[in-house]
């Protein structure tokens, strides 16, 4: 009887997991087969089976195209800056929220910082473009106090900062959910013992909170590094303009322009495959380094 109950419970769990498994199978794994067009001169009318094979010709074209290195540099620069400033932002916010004593005020703050995540980039981009334009509110206030006006969205030296800051503003609240969940799982006895030893809140954070958050931080960091060449294509397309294309053109917008708009499917698939290989190498390499240095890793 017990064996029957165990078998029934297993099938119930399998049925619960089935929709998620089907989603990943149909939308994540099956599309991987389409990567073969990177080795073809793909023709949308002939299809994959009848398009001619060209081997590594698309990759040779990619590395021989002079704009490729500019796009690669822009993607790496944006990815590193986003990781450098965007990764610690939700951690800091989660630590600050964790210090709030009033639960009612904490819920209000959480709700406010979560809300931007649910706004589309069309709305967010329109808001910030109007705020940061030459005749926008920020420049109007700056001119009144004697500061020269700057069109932040069309200046190459400020465009990357606009992308990073707007990305943090939109997603920092959502990113704190995982860290707040990890903080709620910390045994309060650790803090009580530290208080008995005379540790203040600052020492408790450095000696208890951050070390116990380390596994979560390492996992999130490694997963983020795998996407270092990925940009939010919606965000970049909203802000991108001809005046900053030399610093704002990244792989995702490049693929959109030449692949979806220009119809060069094989060429842009080769670029996407190159990005995936770079991400895999970074994840495996840094995972090994993290396992040896911190003892934490993805596997």
Helices and strands as residue ranges (DSSP letters): H 2-24, I 25-29, G 30-39, E 40-41, H 47-50, E 52-53, H 57-64, H 66-98, H 103-115, G 116-118, H 121-132, H 137-144, H 156-184, H 188-196, H 201-204, I 205-209, H 210-225, H 233-239, G 242-244, H 245-248, H 251-255, I 256-261, H 265-293
